[in-house]
């Protein structure tokens, strides 16, 4: 499992990150059927957060097809 937190103070950057991660992770998971991901979205005081969690059985992942 990999969990990463991304933070920004700009709404535009936050929304752009959500869209980009959703697109890339959906594509990556379609190539790696044993992988799943979850994106948690938080709004703080002047800060916007994304926490992305990816779980997979790395022995079956086809990581050569897509760069994240």
PyMOL Python script that loads the backbone (N, CA, C, O; Angstrom):
from pymol import cmd

cmd.read_pdbstr("""\
ATOM      1  N   UNK A   1       0.849  -1.177   0.000  1.00  0.00           N
ATOM      2  CA  UNK A   1       0.000   0.000   0.000  1.00  0.00           C
ATOM      3  C   UNK A   1       0.894   1.239   0.000  1.00  0.00           C
ATOM      4  O   UNK A   1       1.894   1.311   0.714  1.00  0.00           O
ATOM      5  N   UNK A   2       0.509   2.188  -0.805  1.00  0.00           N
ATOM      6  CA  UNK A   2       1.195   3.480  -0.863  1.00  0.00           C
ATOM      7  C   UNK A   2       0.157   4.547  -0.568  1.00  0.00           C
ATOM      8  O   UNK A   2      -0.914   4.563  -1.175  1.00  0.00           O
ATOM      9  N   UNK A   3       0.471   5.441   0.364  1.00  0.00           N
ATOM     10  CA  UNK A   3      -0.426   6.541   0.687  1.00  0.00           C
ATOM     11  C   UNK A   3       0.376   7.836   0.598  1.00  0.00           C
ATOM     12  O   UNK A   3       1.450   7.958   1.187  1.00  0.00           O
ATOM     13  N   UNK A   4      -0.161   8.795  -0.146  1.00  0.00           N
ATOM     14  CA  UNK A   4       0.533  10.063  -0.356  1.00  0.00           C
ATOM     15  C   UNK A   4      -0.434  11.215  -0.147  1.00  0.00           C
ATOM     16  O   UNK A   4      -1.589  11.156  -0.568  1.00  0.00           O
ATOM     17  N   UNK A   5       0.046  12.256   0.503  1.00  0.00           N
ATOM     18  CA  UNK A   5      -0.776  13.450   0.754  1.00  0.00           C
ATOM     19  C   UNK A   5      -0.269  14.589  -0.119  1.00  0.00           C
ATOM     20  O   UNK A   5       0.933  14.844  -0.194  1.00  0.00           O
ATOM     21  N   UNK A   6      -1.205  15.272  -0.778  1.00  0.00           N
ATOM     22  CA  UNK A   6      -0.895  16.434  -1.603  1.00  0.00           C
ATOM     23  C   UNK A   6      -1.675  17.615  -1.039  1.00  0.00           C
ATOM     24  O   UNK A   6      -2.852  17.482  -0.704  1.00  0.00           O
ATOM     25  N   UNK A   7      -1.025  18.763  -0.933  1.00  0.00           N
ATOM     26  CA  UNK A   7      -1.677  19.949  -0.376  1.00  0.00           C
ATOM     27  C   UNK A   7      -1.395  21.162  -1.250  1.00  0.00           C
ATOM     28  O   UNK A   7      -0.327  21.276  -1.852  1.00  0.00           O
ATOM     29  N   UNK A   8      -2.363  22.059  -1.311  1.00  0.00           N
ATOM     30  CA  UNK A   8      -2.198  23.309  -2.030  1.00  0.00           C
ATOM     31  C   UNK A   8      -3.075  24.359  -1.362  1.00  0.00           C
ATOM     32  O   UNK A   8      -3.991  24.031  -0.609  1.00  0.00           O
ATOM     33  N   UNK A   9      -2.790  25.596  -1.638  1.00  0.00           N
ATOM     34  CA  UNK A   9      -3.616  26.683  -1.106  1.00  0.00           C
ATOM     35  C   UNK A   9      -4.515  27.279  -2.191  1.00  0.00           C
ATOM     36  O   UNK A   9      -5.250  28.233  -1.936  1.00  0.00           O
ATOM     37  N   UNK A  10      -4.455  26.719  -3.397  1.00  0.00           N
ATOM     38  CA  UNK A  10      -5.240  27.244  -4.520  1.00  0.00           C
ATOM     39  C   UNK A  10      -6.294  26.237  -4.960  1.00  0.00           C
ATOM     40  O   UNK A  10      -5.980  25.077  -5.224  1.00  0.00           O
ATOM     41  N   UNK A  11      -7.534  26.678  -5.036  1.00  0.00           N
ATOM     42  CA  UNK A  11      -8.637  25.803  -5.421  1.00  0.00           C
ATOM     43  C   UNK A  11      -8.425  25.242  -6.826  1.00  0.00           C
ATOM     44  O   UNK A  11      -8.671  24.059  -7.060  1.00  0.00           O
ATOM     45  N   UNK A  12      -7.974  26.071  -7.758  1.00  0.00           N
ATOM     46  CA  UNK A  12      -7.765  25.615  -9.138  1.00  0.00           C
ATOM     47  C   UNK A  12      -6.761  24.462  -9.178  1.00  0.00           C
ATOM     48  O   UNK A  12      -6.993  23.465  -9.862  1.00  0.00           O
ATOM     49  N   UNK A  13      -5.650  24.587  -8.453  1.00  0.00           N
ATOM     50  CA  UNK A  13      -4.640  23.524  -8.424  1.00  0.00           C
ATOM     51  C   UNK A  13      -5.201  22.246  -7.805  1.00  0.00           C
ATOM     52  O   UNK A  13      -4.909  21.144  -8.269  1.00  0.00           O
ATOM     53  N   UNK A  14      -6.000  22.398  -6.766  1.00  0.00           N
ATOM     54  CA  UNK A  14      -6.598  21.270  -6.066  1.00  0.00           C
ATOM     55  C   UNK A  14      -7.529  20.493  -7.001  1.00  0.00           C
ATOM     56  O   UNK A  14      -7.447  19.267  -7.076  1.00  0.00           O
ATOM     57  N   UNK A  15      -8.408  21.197  -7.709  1.00  0.00           N
ATOM     58  CA  UNK A  15      -9.331  20.553  -8.641  1.00  0.00           C
ATOM     59  C   UNK A  15      -8.560  19.911  -9.800  1.00  0.00           C
ATOM     60  O   UNK A  15      -8.881  18.801 -10.224  1.00  0.00           O
ATOM     61  N   UNK A  16      -7.555  20.606 -10.303  1.00  0.00           N
ATOM     62  CA  UNK A  16      -6.732  20.047 -11.384  1.00  0.00           C
ATOM     63  C   UNK A  16      -6.053  18.753 -10.956  1.00  0.00           C
ATOM     64  O   UNK A  16      -6.002  17.789 -11.721  1.00  0.00           O
ATOM     65  N   UNK A  17      -5.525  18.733  -9.721  1.00  0.00           N
ATOM     66  CA  UNK A  17      -4.884  17.515  -9.206  1.00  0.00           C
ATOM     67  C   UNK A  17      -5.893  16.381  -9.091  1.00  0.00           C
ATOM     68  O   UNK A  17      -5.579  15.244  -9.441  1.00  0.00           O
ATOM     69  N   UNK A  18      -7.097  16.668  -8.608  1.00  0.00           N
ATOM     70  CA  UNK A  18      -8.121  15.629  -8.481  1.00  0.00           C
ATOM     71  C   UNK A  18      -8.435  15.005  -9.835  1.00  0.00           C
ATOM     72  O   UNK A  18      -8.490  13.783  -9.969  1.00  0.00           O
ATOM     73  N   UNK A  19      -8.637  15.846 -10.823  1.00  0.00           N
ATOM     74  CA  UNK A  19      -8.974  15.355 -12.165  1.00  0.00           C
ATOM     75  C   UNK A  19      -7.822  14.555 -12.764  1.00  0.00           C
ATOM     76  O   UNK A  19      -8.031  13.478 -13.322  1.00  0.00           O
ATOM     77  N   UNK A  20      -6.616  15.081 -12.645  1.00  0.00           N
ATOM     78  CA  UNK A  20      -5.454  14.391 -13.206  1.00  0.00           C
ATOM     79  C   UNK A  20      -5.212  13.043 -12.534  1.00  0.00           C
ATOM     80  O   UNK A  20      -4.976  12.047 -13.218  1.00  0.00           O
ATOM     81  N   UNK A  21      -5.269  13.000 -11.204  1.00  0.00           N
ATOM     82  CA  UNK A  21      -5.068  11.733 -10.500  1.00  0.00           C
ATOM     83  C   UNK A  21      -6.164  10.734 -10.845  1.00  0.00           C
ATOM     84  O   UNK A  21      -5.879   9.557 -11.068  1.00  0.00           O
ATOM     85  N   UNK A  22      -7.402  11.185 -10.891  1.00  0.00           N
ATOM     86  CA  UNK A  22      -8.506  10.287 -11.222  1.00  0.00           C
ATOM     87  C   UNK A  22      -8.302   9.667 -12.607  1.00  0.00           C
ATOM     88  O   UNK A  22      -8.457   8.458 -12.774  1.00  0.00           O
ATOM     89  N   UNK A  23      -7.957  10.487 -13.591  1.00  0.00           N
ATOM     90  CA  UNK A  23      -7.735   9.988 -14.950  1.00  0.00           C
ATOM     91  C   UNK A  23      -6.581   8.995 -15.004  1.00  0.00           C
ATOM     92  O   UNK A  23      -6.722   7.910 -15.568  1.00  0.00           O
ATOM     93  N   UNK A  24      -5.450   9.355 -14.428  1.00  0.00           N
ATOM     94  CA  UNK A  24      -4.267   8.490 -14.510  1.00  0.00           C
ATOM     95  C   UNK A  24      -4.428   7.209 -13.702  1.00  0.00           C
ATOM     96  O   UNK A  24      -4.014   6.139 -14.146  1.00  0.00           O
ATOM     97  N   UNK A  25      -5.024   7.311 -12.527  1.00  0.00           N
ATOM     98  CA  UNK A  25      -5.193   6.111 -11.710  1.00  0.00           C
ATOM     99  C   UNK A  25      -6.237   5.171 -12.299  1.00  0.00           C
ATOM    100  O   UNK A  25      -6.094   3.953 -12.194  1.00  0.00           O
ATOM    101  N   UNK A  26      -7.273   5.709 -12.909  1.00  0.00           N
ATOM    102  CA  UNK A  26      -8.260   4.867 -13.579  1.00  0.00           C
ATOM    103  C   UNK A  26      -7.608   4.095 -14.723  1.00  0.00           C
ATOM    104  O   UNK A  26      -7.837   2.895 -14.878  1.00  0.00           O
ATOM    105  N   UNK A  27      -6.808   4.774 -15.511  1.00  0.00           N
ATOM    106  CA  UNK A  27      -6.094   4.118 -16.608  1.00  0.00           C
ATOM    107  C   UNK A  27      -5.114   3.078 -16.088  1.00  0.00           C
ATOM    108  O   UNK A  27      -5.044   1.969 -16.618  1.00  0.00           O
ATOM    109  N   UNK A  28      -4.358   3.427 -15.056  1.00  0.00           N
ATOM    110  CA  UNK A  28      -3.367   2.513 -14.490  1.00  0.00           C
ATOM    111  C   UNK A  28      -4.046   1.259 -13.940  1.00  0.00           C
ATOM    112  O   UNK A  28      -3.566   0.145 -14.149  1.00  0.00           O
ATOM    113  N   UNK A  29      -5.159   1.446 -13.240  1.00  0.00           N
ATOM    114  CA  UNK A  29      -5.873   0.295 -12.678  1.00  0.00           C
ATOM    115  C   UNK A  29      -6.509  -0.571 -13.769  1.00  0.00           C
ATOM    116  O   UNK A  29      -6.679  -1.775 -13.577  1.00  0.00           O
ATOM    117  N   UNK A  30      -6.858   0.022 -14.899  1.00  0.00           N
ATOM    118  CA  UNK A  30      -7.390  -0.799 -15.991  1.00  0.00           C
ATOM    119  C   UNK A  30      -6.303  -1.685 -16.589  1.00  0.00           C
ATOM    120  O   UNK A  30      -6.601  -2.764 -17.100  1.00  0.00           O
ATOM    121  N   UNK A  31      -5.058  -1.248 -16.532  1.00  0.00           N
ATOM    122  CA  UNK A  31      -3.926  -2.052 -17.007  1.00  0.00           C
ATOM    123  C   UNK A  31      -3.438  -3.029 -15.943  1.00  0.00           C
ATOM    124  O   UNK A  31      -2.770  -4.011 -16.266  1.00  0.00           O
ATOM    125  N   UNK A  32      -3.759  -2.774 -14.698  1.00  0.00           N
ATOM    126  CA  UNK A  32      -3.322  -3.592 -13.561  1.00  0.00           C
ATOM    127  C   UNK A  32      -4.557  -3.961 -12.763  1.00  0.00           C
ATOM    128  O   UNK A  32      -4.887  -3.314 -11.769  1.00  0.00           O
ATOM    129  N   UNK A  33      -5.231  -5.003 -13.204  1.00  0.00           N
ATOM    130  CA  UNK A  33      -6.547  -5.332 -12.676  1.00  0.00           C
ATOM    131  C   UNK A  33      -6.544  -5.701 -11.197  1.00  0.00           C
ATOM    132  O   UNK A  33      -7.601  -5.689 -10.565  1.00  0.00           O
ATOM    133  N   UNK A  34      -5.407  -6.022 -10.641  1.00  0.00           N
ATOM    134  CA  UNK A  34      -5.333  -6.355  -9.223  1.00  0.00           C
ATOM    135  C   UNK A  34      -5.132  -5.108  -8.351  1.00  0.00           C
ATOM    136  O   UNK A  34      -5.061  -5.225  -7.128  1.00  0.00           O
ATOM    137  N   UNK A  35      -5.042  -3.944  -8.945  1.00  0.00           N
ATOM    138  CA  UNK A  35      -4.786  -2.708  -8.210  1.00  0.00           C
ATOM    139  C   UNK A  35      -6.085  -1.953  -7.934  1.00  0.00           C
ATOM    140  O   UNK A  35      -7.024  -1.978  -8.729  1.00  0.00           O
ATOM    141  N   UNK A  36      -6.108  -1.288  -6.794  1.00  0.00           N
ATOM    142  CA  UNK A  36      -7.226  -0.420  -6.438  1.00  0.00           C
ATOM    143  C   UNK A  36      -6.662   0.878  -5.894  1.00  0.00           C
ATOM    144  O   UNK A  36      -5.519   0.933  -5.441  1.00  0.00           O
ATOM    145  N   UNK A  37      -7.472   1.915  -5.944  1.00  0.00           N
ATOM    146  CA  UNK A  37      -7.046   3.186  -5.369  1.00  0.00           C
ATOM    147  C   UNK A  37      -8.228   3.875  -4.711  1.00  0.00           C
ATOM    148  O   UNK A  37      -9.391   3.597  -5.003  1.00  0.00           O
ATOM    149  N   UNK A  38      -7.887   4.775  -3.823  1.00  0.00           N
ATOM    150  CA  UNK A  38      -8.885   5.572  -3.129  1.00  0.00           C
ATOM    151  C   UNK A  38      -8.338   6.983  -3.008  1.00  0.00           C
ATOM    152  O   UNK A  38      -7.164   7.178  -2.694  1.00  0.00           O
ATOM    153  N   UNK A  39      -9.180   7.952  -3.255  1.00  0.00           N
ATOM    154  CA  UNK A  39      -8.759   9.348  -3.133  1.00  0.00           C
ATOM    155  C   UNK A  39      -9.672  10.032  -2.122  1.00  0.00           C
ATOM    156  O   UNK A  39     -10.884  10.110  -2.322  1.00  0.00           O
ATOM    157  N   UNK A  40      -9.088  10.522  -1.045  1.00  0.00           N
ATOM    158  CA  UNK A  40      -9.820  11.274  -0.039  1.00  0.00           C
ATOM    159  C   UNK A  40      -9.554  12.756  -0.263  1.00  0.00           C
ATOM    160  O   UNK A  40      -8.423  13.160  -0.533  1.00  0.00           O
ATOM    161  N   UNK A  41     -10.598  13.555  -0.149  1.00  0.00           N
ATOM    162  CA  UNK A  41     -10.521  14.979  -0.443  1.00  0.00           C
ATOM    163  C   UNK A  41     -10.903  15.749   0.820  1.00  0.00           C
ATOM    164  O   UNK A  41     -11.943  15.483   1.423  1.00  0.00           O
ATOM    165  N   UNK A  42     -10.062  16.701   1.217  1.00  0.00           N
ATOM    166  CA  UNK A  42     -10.305  17.489   2.425  1.00  0.00           C
ATOM    167  C   UNK A  42     -10.122  18.971   2.144  1.00  0.00           C
ATOM    168  O   UNK A  42      -9.272  19.375   1.351  1.00  0.00           O
ATOM    169  N   UNK A  43     -10.935  19.760   2.809  1.00  0.00           N
ATOM    170  CA  UNK A  43     -10.813  21.216   2.743  1.00  0.00           C
ATOM    171  C   UNK A  43     -10.457  21.691   4.138  1.00  0.00           C
ATOM    172  O   UNK A  43     -11.198  21.453   5.092  1.00  0.00           O
ATOM    173  N   UNK A  44      -9.316  22.367   4.255  1.00  0.00           N
ATOM    174  CA  UNK A  44      -8.888  22.920   5.533  1.00  0.00           C
ATOM    175  C   UNK A  44      -8.956  24.432   5.496  1.00  0.00           C
ATOM    176  O   UNK A  44      -9.485  25.016   4.550  1.00  0.00           O
ATOM    177  N   UNK A  45      -8.436  25.046   6.496  1.00  0.00           N
ATOM    178  CA  UNK A  45      -8.417  26.501   6.570  1.00  0.00           C
ATOM    179  C   UNK A  45      -7.330  27.047   5.652  1.00  0.00           C
ATOM    180  O   UNK A  45      -6.154  27.065   6.016  1.00  0.00           O
ATOM    181  N   UNK A  46      -7.728  27.495   4.452  1.00  0.00           N
ATOM    182  CA  UNK A  46      -6.771  28.019   3.488  1.00  0.00           C
ATOM    183  C   UNK A  46      -5.932  26.957   2.808  1.00  0.00           C
ATOM    184  O   UNK A  46      -5.010  27.286   2.061  1.00  0.00           O
ATOM    185  N   UNK A  47      -6.229  25.698   3.050  1.00  0.00           N
ATOM    186  CA  UNK A  47      -5.491  24.590   2.445  1.00  0.00           C
ATOM    187  C   UNK A  47      -6.481  23.572   1.904  1.00  0.00           C
ATOM    188  O   UNK A  47      -7.561  23.381   2.464  1.00  0.00           O
ATOM    189  N   UNK A  48      -6.108  22.926   0.823  1.00  0.00           N
ATOM    190  CA  UNK A  48      -6.908  21.886   0.187  1.00  0.00           C
ATOM    191  C   UNK A  48      -6.031  20.651   0.063  1.00  0.00           C
ATOM    192  O   UNK A  48      -4.887  20.747  -0.382  1.00  0.00           O
ATOM    193  N   UNK A  49      -6.555  19.486   0.454  1.00  0.00           N
ATOM    194  CA  UNK A  49      -5.752  18.275   0.527  1.00  0.00           C
ATOM    195  C   UNK A  49      -6.351  17.153  -0.301  1.00  0.00           C
ATOM    196  O   UNK A  49      -7.570  17.032  -0.430  1.00  0.00           O
ATOM    197  N   UNK A  50      -5.476  16.342  -0.853  1.00  0.00           N
ATOM    198  CA  UNK A  50      -5.830  15.060  -1.457  1.00  0.00           C
ATOM    199  C   UNK A  50      -4.964  14.012  -0.777  1.00  0.00           C
ATOM    200  O   UNK A  50      -3.759  14.206  -0.614  1.00  0.00           O
ATOM    201  N   UNK A  51      -5.564  12.928  -0.389  1.00  0.00           N
ATOM    202  CA  UNK A  51      -4.797  11.794   0.109  1.00  0.00           C
ATOM    203  C   UNK A  51      -5.118  10.628  -0.815  1.00  0.00           C
ATOM    204  O   UNK A  51      -6.259  10.174  -0.890  1.00  0.00           O
ATOM    205  N   UNK A  52      -4.100  10.155  -1.512  1.00  0.00           N
ATOM    206  CA  UNK A  52      -4.262   9.079  -2.490  1.00  0.00           C
ATOM    207  C   UNK A  52      -3.654   7.806  -1.908  1.00  0.00           C
ATOM    208  O   UNK A  52      -2.500   7.793  -1.478  1.00  0.00           O
ATOM    209  N   UNK A  53      -4.448   6.742  -1.904  1.00  0.00           N
ATOM    210  CA  UNK A  53      -4.005   5.438  -1.428  1.00  0.00           C
ATOM    211  C   UNK A  53      -4.113   4.452  -2.581  1.00  0.00           C
ATOM    212  O   UNK A  53      -5.169   4.323  -3.200  1.00  0.00           O
ATOM    213  N   UNK A  54      -3.019   3.757  -2.867  1.00  0.00           N
ATOM    214  CA  UNK A  54      -2.988   2.757  -3.938  1.00  0.00           C
ATOM    215  C   UNK A  54      -2.588   1.428  -3.320  1.00  0.00           C
ATOM    216  O   UNK A  54      -1.606   1.333  -2.584  1.00  0.00           O
ATOM    217  N   UNK A  55      -3.375   0.403  -3.637  1.00  0.00           N
ATOM    218  CA  UNK A  55      -3.061  -0.947  -3.179  1.00  0.00           C
ATOM    219  C   UNK A  55      -2.989  -1.868  -4.386  1.00  0.00           C
ATOM    220  O   UNK A  55      -3.827  -1.803  -5.285  1.00  0.00           O
ATOM    221  N   UNK A  56      -1.968  -2.732  -4.392  1.00  0.00           N
ATOM    222  CA  UNK A  56      -1.849  -3.681  -5.486  1.00  0.00           C
ATOM    223  C   UNK A  56      -0.914  -4.816  -5.111  1.00  0.00           C
ATOM    224  O   UNK A  56      -0.113  -4.718  -4.181  1.00  0.00           O
ATOM    225  N   UNK A  57      -1.046  -5.888  -5.863  1.00  0.00           N
ATOM    226  CA  UNK A  57      -0.110  -7.000  -5.774  1.00  0.00           C
ATOM    227  C   UNK A  57       0.945  -6.713  -6.829  1.00  0.00           C
ATOM    228  O   UNK A  57       0.722  -6.973  -8.011  1.00  0.00           O
ATOM    229  N   UNK A  58       2.076  -6.189  -6.426  1.00  0.00           N
ATOM    230  CA  UNK A  58       3.075  -5.692  -7.374  1.00  0.00           C
ATOM    231  C   UNK A  58       3.659  -6.764  -8.280  1.00  0.00           C
ATOM    232  O   UNK A  58       4.283  -6.437  -9.289  1.00  0.00           O
ATOM    233  N   UNK A  59       3.474  -8.021  -7.950  1.00  0.00           N
ATOM    234  CA  UNK A  59       4.025  -9.072  -8.813  1.00  0.00           C
ATOM    235  C   UNK A  59       3.288  -9.152 -10.141  1.00  0.00           C
ATOM    236  O   UNK A  59       3.843  -9.640 -11.126  1.00  0.00           O
ATOM    237  N   UNK A  60       2.037  -8.676 -10.182  1.00  0.00           N
ATOM    238  CA  UNK A  60       1.246  -8.735 -11.409  1.00  0.00           C
ATOM    239  C   UNK A  60       1.136  -7.409 -12.135  1.00  0.00           C
ATOM    240  O   UNK A  60       0.568  -7.360 -13.226  1.00  0.00           O
ATOM    241  N   UNK A  61       1.653  -6.346 -11.577  1.00  0.00           N
ATOM    242  CA  UNK A  61       1.461  -5.029 -12.177  1.00  0.00           C
ATOM    243  C   UNK A  61       2.257  -4.855 -13.458  1.00  0.00           C
ATOM    244  O   UNK A  61       3.410  -5.273 -13.560  1.00  0.00           O
ATOM    245  N   UNK A  62       1.618  -4.234 -14.422  1.00  0.00           N
ATOM    246  CA  UNK A  62       2.255  -3.920 -15.696  1.00  0.00           C
ATOM    247  C   UNK A  62       2.652  -2.444 -15.649  1.00  0.00           C
ATOM    248  O   UNK A  62       1.968  -1.599 -16.228  1.00  0.00           O
ATOM    249  N   UNK A  63       3.734  -2.138 -14.974  1.00  0.00           N
ATOM    250  CA  UNK A  63       4.120  -0.740 -14.747  1.00  0.00           C
ATOM    251  C   UNK A  63       4.827  -0.124 -15.939  1.00  0.00           C
ATOM    252  O   UNK A  63       5.109   1.074 -15.921  1.00  0.00           O
ATOM    253  N   UNK A  64       5.120  -0.890 -16.967  1.00  0.00           N
ATOM    254  CA  UNK A  64       5.810  -0.338 -18.122  1.00  0.00           C
ATOM    255  C   UNK A  64       4.882   0.426 -19.062  1.00  0.00           C
ATOM    256  O   UNK A  64       5.362   1.194 -19.896  1.00  0.00           O
ATOM    257  N   UNK A  65       3.583   0.240 -18.954  1.00  0.00           N
ATOM    258  CA  UNK A  65       2.646   0.825 -19.896  1.00  0.00           C
ATOM    259  C   UNK A  65       2.259   2.266 -19.586  1.00  0.00           C
ATOM    260  O   UNK A  65       1.837   2.995 -20.483  1.00  0.00           O
ATOM    261  N   UNK A  66       2.395   2.686 -18.342  1.00  0.00           N
ATOM    262  CA  UNK A  66       1.908   4.007 -17.974  1.00  0.00           C
ATOM    263  C   UNK A  66       2.817   4.639 -16.940  1.00  0.00           C
ATOM    264  O   UNK A  66       3.189   4.011 -15.948  1.00  0.00           O
ATOM    265  N   UNK A  67       3.161   5.859 -17.180  1.00  0.00           N
ATOM    266  CA  UNK A  67       3.928   6.628 -16.200  1.00  0.00           C
ATOM    267  C   UNK A  67       2.996   7.556 -15.477  1.00  0.00           C
ATOM    268  O   UNK A  67       2.235   8.291 -16.107  1.00  0.00           O
ATOM    269  N   UNK A  68       3.040   7.536 -14.166  1.00  0.00           N
ATOM    270  CA  UNK A  68       2.206   8.434 -13.370  1.00  0.00           C
ATOM    271  C   UNK A  68       2.991   9.640 -12.945  1.00  0.00           C
ATOM    272  O   UNK A  68       2.457  10.516 -12.264  1.00  0.00           O
TER     273      UNK A  68
END
""", "prot")
cmd.dss("prot")
cmd.show_as("cartoon", "prot")
cmd.util.cbc("prot")
cmd.orient("prot")
